[in-house]
Amino acid sequence: MWWIYIVIGVAFLLILIFKCVSYSSKRKRTIEMDFKGIFKRYSTLTIQKVNDGRKVIYYSQGPMNIKYDPSNFDLYRNTLIEIPWYVMNEKKTNKFGRGRLVFYIILLVIFSILFVLSAVGIILNTFCPEAIEFLNTETFSFINEYGFTYYFATGALACVLLTILFICLNRAYARLFVYYMPSYLTAINNETYYKTMQPIYVKLN
C-alpha cells in the first residue's frame, strides 16, 4: 500500500501550493486597493452634510459652454449637501474571517482526534495487541484494517498540518484587512465625494 503515501504527499503539496498562491493573490489585490466592495460590507454607511461646492455650468443647444460660474448659489443648489460616508465599525471588522476560522478549528479538532486515535491504535497493536483484540471481530475488522494503520495516521497528520496553515493564513489576512480598512474607507469616501460634487449642468432655451 506504499502508493497511498504518494497520494497523500501529492495531495498535501497541491493543497499547500494552492492555498499559499490564493493567499498571496488576495494579499496583493488587497494592497492594490482591489476589494472596495468587501470593505464596504464591513463598514457602516452614514450620511454627512458638507458645503455644496458644485459648480454650475450653463450650456446652449450647441452644446457649448457659454458660462462657467464657480460661485453661483442660486436655486440649482443649496448651501449644504448630503453625501454617503463610510466609517469603520469595529464589531463588523472583528467578525471578518471568523466564520471560516470556526470551521477550520472544528476541522482541526476532528483531524487531531483521528490522528491521536490512529497513533494510539498503532502503538497498542505493536506493543500490546491484546488490548485491541475486540477489533479483530467481524464487526470491527475494517477498523483494525483501515483505521489503525500508518497511512491513515499519516493522512490525518497531513490534514492537521494543513488546517493549522489555514488558520494561520486566516488570521494573517484578518490582520491585513484591519490594517488596510482606514485606507480603503478614505479612498471610497473620496470617490463618493468626487461623484457627488460633479458640476450641475443647466440647459438654456
KAHU-V980168 format. One record per backbone hydrogen bond with DSSP energy under -0.5 kcal/mol. CO is the residue of the C=O (numbers start at 1). NH is the residue of the N-H. If there is no record, write none. Layout:
{{CO/NH} {CO/NH}}
//
This chain:
{{1/4} {1/5} {2/5} {2/6} {3/7} {4/8} {5/9} {6/10} {7/11} {8/12} {9/13} {10/14} {11/15} {12/16} {13/17} {14/18} {15/19} {16/20} {17/21} {18/22} {19/23} {20/24} {21/25} {22/26} {23/27} {24/28} {25/29} {26/30} {27/31} {28/32} {29/34} {30/33} {35/39} {36/40} {37/41} {38/42} {40/43} {42/89} {44/46} {44/87} {46/85} {48/50} {48/83} {50/81} {51/53} {55/57} {55/200} {56/58} {56/69} {57/202} {58/66} {58/67} {59/204} {60/63} {64/60} {67/58} {68/70} {69/56} {69/72} {71/73} {74/77} {79/52} {81/50} {83/48} {85/46} {87/44} {88/90} {89/93} {90/94} {91/95} {92/95} {93/96} {95/98} {95/99} {97/101} {98/102} {99/103} {100/104} {101/105} {102/106} {103/107} {104/108} {105/109} {106/110} {107/111} {108/112} {109/113} {110/114} {111/115} {112/116} {113/117} {114/118} {115/119} {116/120} {117/121} {118/122} {119/123} {120/124} {121/125} {122/126} {123/127} {123/128} {124/128} {128/131} {129/132} {130/133} {132/135} {133/136} {134/137} {137/141} {140/144} {141/145} {142/146} {143/147} {143/148} {147/149} {149/153} {150/154} {151/155} {152/156} {153/157} {154/158} {155/159} {156/160} {157/161} {158/162} {159/163} {160/164} {161/165} {162/166} {163/167} {164/168} {165/169} {166/170} {167/171} {168/172} {169/173} {170/174} {171/175} {172/176} {173/177} {174/178} {175/179} {176/180} {177/181} {178/181} {178/182} {180/184} {181/185} {182/186} {183/187} {184/188} {185/189} {186/190} {187/191} {188/192} {189/193} {190/194} {191/195} {192/196} {193/197} {195/198} {199/201} {200/57} {200/202} {201/203} {202/59}}
//
